[in-house]
Amino acid sequence: MIFRPAVGRSTSSGAKGSSMIVVSAAGGALGRLVLDGLRRTRPEERIVAAVRHPAKAADLAARGIEIRHGDYDDPASLRSAFAGAERLLLISSPEIDPARRIAQHGAAVEAARAAGVGTLVYTSFLGADTRSTGVPAAHFATERLIEDSGLPCTFLRNPFYSEAFLNPSLLDAVASGELPDGTAGRGLNTAFRTDLAEAAVRVLTSAEPANRAYDLTGPLWTHPELAASLSHASGTPVKAVPRSAPAPAAFAFLESLAASGALELQTSDLAALLPHPPRTAGSYAASLFPPL
Ligand SMILES: NC(=O)c1ccc[n+]([C@@H]2O[C@H](COP(=O)([O-])OP(=O)(O)OC[C@H]3O[C@@H](n4cnc5c(N)ncnc54)[C@H](OP(=O)(O)O)[C@@H]3O)[C@@H](O)[C@H]2O)c1
């Protein structure tokens, strides 16, 4: 676990059940899982979902969660959305263009400062403390903006989501008996959104001081191990085979990163935050074949 030097004023204020927690980009997959987790810790009226399109969050409002308009491209909306937050979970924007994404995050950080947010928790990316290029580039810049803001902060450096690899398309591999592998059998430290969201909830509701970073990694898995798990779960032989045809571009990029060994970092941070071991690739494979 990496402890960052203290920046800004220190705080030990836990987000008690009565304090308000705001989640931005809350209508996305990760945000919704975080909201579900927060609802188990405090009354709905102390949870705010800041979303770009409030009309798309009617289901959340129906569950009693306060919906506020918070658009990363509209700084005024962000100041209103973050008002009164003891803790803010700033979920990174899905914007592809790094310059635009950094500007969006900068607007959110400035709005958090102006709104007097108590602690800013940011969903960063593994390597964003040291790498200012490549995938972590916008996260590297955002971490620096947050540090410069003087706000008490916590960085959740997420790995790639497991769901990119571990999803129902694995049933095709079982049907054919072959699991295409473009990673040269190297390890992947992906984690499931459910675990990353639960870790975020633990941090948001913790009494621990801010000003720290978590490098979150899931249990390392490989395609040959996954093929073995699929074989065991399905009762059908499945083997990992080198990919014969190119994968779609975004996926090929992920595979090439894995093949270079870039996704093999392991830390204990995620396991330490969760009350249970992080979910494994093997357990996902088993879940595809529930007992009759
Ligand atoms: N670790 C990984 O493997 C990985 C993979 C993909 C993404 N990410 C990052 O993790 C974040 C959360 O993941 P996720 O699965 O929850 O993504 P997601 O399901 O795509 O959700 C992204 C959310 O961002 C919202 N958004 C888009 N533009 C916005 C803006 N200008 N202002 C405010 N909100 C805006 C979207 O709102 P609308 O519904 O209105 O579009 C959506 O609710 C992503 O945004 C991205 O930065 C990580």
The ligand as an SDF file (V2000), in Angstrom:
LIG
                    3D

 48 52  0  0  0  0  0  0  0  0999 V2000
  -10.6750    0.2350  -15.1810 N   0  0  0  0  0  0  0  0  0  0  0  0
  -11.2310   -0.0120  -16.3600 C   0  0  0  0  0  0  0  0  0  0  0  0
  -11.0660   -1.0940  -16.9610 O   0  0  0  0  0  0  0  0  0  0  0  0
  -12.1190    1.0080  -16.9940 C   0  0  0  0  0  0  0  0  0  0  0  0
  -12.7780    0.7130  -18.1830 C   0  0  0  0  0  0  0  0  0  0  0  0
  -13.6230    1.6700  -18.7330 C   0  0  0  0  0  0  0  0  0  0  0  0
  -13.7830    2.8920  -18.0840 C   0  0  0  0  0  0  0  0  0  0  0  0
  -13.1080    3.1500  -16.9440 N   0  0  0  0  0  0  0  0  0  0  0  0
  -13.2390    4.4370  -16.2140 C   0  0  0  0  0  0  0  0  0  0  0  0
  -14.0280    4.1910  -15.0630 O   0  0  0  0  0  0  0  0  0  0  0  0
  -15.1670    5.0710  -15.0820 C   0  0  0  0  0  0  0  0  0  0  0  0
  -16.3550    4.3610  -14.4440 C   0  0  0  0  0  0  0  0  0  0  0  0
  -16.5660    3.1450  -15.1320 O   0  0  0  0  0  0  0  0  0  0  0  0
  -18.0390    2.6830  -15.4880 P   0  0  0  0  0  0  0  0  0  0  0  0
  -17.9520    1.2540  -15.7880 O   0  0  0  0  0  0  0  0  0  0  0  0
  -19.0070    3.1590  -14.4630 O   0  0  0  0  0  0  0  0  0  0  0  0
  -18.3060    3.4990  -16.8470 O   0  0  0  0  0  0  0  0  0  0  0  0
  -19.7200    3.7450  -17.5460 P   0  0  0  0  0  0  0  0  0  0  0  0
  -20.7020    2.6980  -17.1800 O   0  0  0  0  0  0  0  0  0  0  0  0
  -19.4310    3.9910  -18.9790 O   0  0  0  0  0  0  0  0  0  0  0  0
  -20.2430    5.0970  -16.8780 O   0  0  0  0  0  0  0  0  0  0  0  0
  -19.6510    6.3240  -17.1600 C   0  0  0  0  0  0  0  0  0  0  0  0
  -20.5750    7.4060  -16.6190 C   0  0  0  0  0  0  0  0  0  0  0  0
  -19.9650    8.6870  -16.8920 O   0  0  0  0  0  0  0  0  0  0  0  0
  -21.0160    9.5580  -17.2250 C   0  0  0  0  0  0  0  0  0  0  0  0
  -20.5360   10.7140  -17.9670 N   0  0  0  0  0  0  0  0  0  0  0  0
  -20.1320   10.7780  -19.2490 C   0  0  0  0  0  0  0  0  0  0  0  0
  -19.8160   12.0460  -19.5700 N   0  0  0  0  0  0  0  0  0  0  0  0
  -20.0590   12.7880  -18.4660 C   0  0  0  0  0  0  0  0  0  0  0  0
  -19.9700   14.1760  -18.1890 C   0  0  0  0  0  0  0  0  0  0  0  0
  -19.5700   15.0680  -19.1000 N   0  0  0  0  0  0  0  0  0  0  0  0
  -20.3120   14.6000  -16.9400 N   0  0  0  0  0  0  0  0  0  0  0  0
  -20.7330   13.7300  -15.9940 C   0  0  0  0  0  0  0  0  0  0  0  0
  -20.8500   12.4080  -16.2150 N   0  0  0  0  0  0  0  0  0  0  0  0
  -20.5270   11.9540  -17.4400 C   0  0  0  0  0  0  0  0  0  0  0  0
  -21.9550    8.7230  -18.0610 C   0  0  0  0  0  0  0  0  0  0  0  0
  -23.2080    9.3670  -18.0910 O   0  0  0  0  0  0  0  0  0  0  0  0
  -24.2470    9.1270  -19.2940 P   0  0  0  0  0  0  0  0  0  0  0  0
  -25.0250    7.9070  -18.8730 O   0  0  0  0  0  0  0  0  0  0  0  0
  -25.0320   10.3800  -19.3180 O   0  0  0  0  0  0  0  0  0  0  0  0
  -23.4490    8.8970  -20.5540 O   0  0  0  0  0  0  0  0  0  0  0  0
  -21.9640    7.4180  -17.2730 C   0  0  0  0  0  0  0  0  0  0  0  0
  -22.9450    7.4520  -16.2650 O   0  0  0  0  0  0  0  0  0  0  0  0
  -15.3470    5.4200  -16.5530 C   0  0  0  0  0  0  0  0  0  0  0  0
  -16.0390    6.6540  -16.6800 O   0  0  0  0  0  0  0  0  0  0  0  0
  -13.9150    5.5120  -17.0250 C   0  0  0  0  0  0  0  0  0  0  0  0
  -13.3170    6.7500  -16.6610 O   0  0  0  0  0  0  0  0  0  0  0  0
  -12.3080    2.2290  -16.3680 C   0  0  0  0  0  0  0  0  0  0  0  0
  1  2  1  0
  2  3  2  0
  2  4  1  0
  4  5  1  0
  4 48  2  0
  5  6  2  0
  6  7  1  0
  7  8  2  0
  8  9  1  0
  8 48  1  0
  9 10  1  0
  9 46  1  0
 10 11  1  0
 11 12  1  0
 11 44  1  0
 12 13  1  0
 13 14  1  0
 14 15  2  0
 14 16  1  0
 14 17  1  0
 17 18  1  0
 18 19  2  0
 18 20  1  0
 18 21  1  0
 21 22  1  0
 22 23  1  0
 23 24  1  0
 23 42  1  0
 24 25  1  0
 25 26  1  0
 25 36  1  0
 26 27  1  0
 26 35  1  0
 27 28  2  0
 28 29  1  0
 29 30  1  0
 29 35  2  0
 30 31  1  0
 30 32  2  0
 32 33  1  0
 33 34  2  0
 34 35  1  0
 36 37  1  0
 36 42  1  0
 37 38  1  0
 38 39  2  0
 38 40  1  0
 38 41  1  0
 42 43  1  0
 44 45  1  0
 44 46  1  0
 46 47  1  0
M  CHG  2   8   1  16  -1
M  END
$$$$
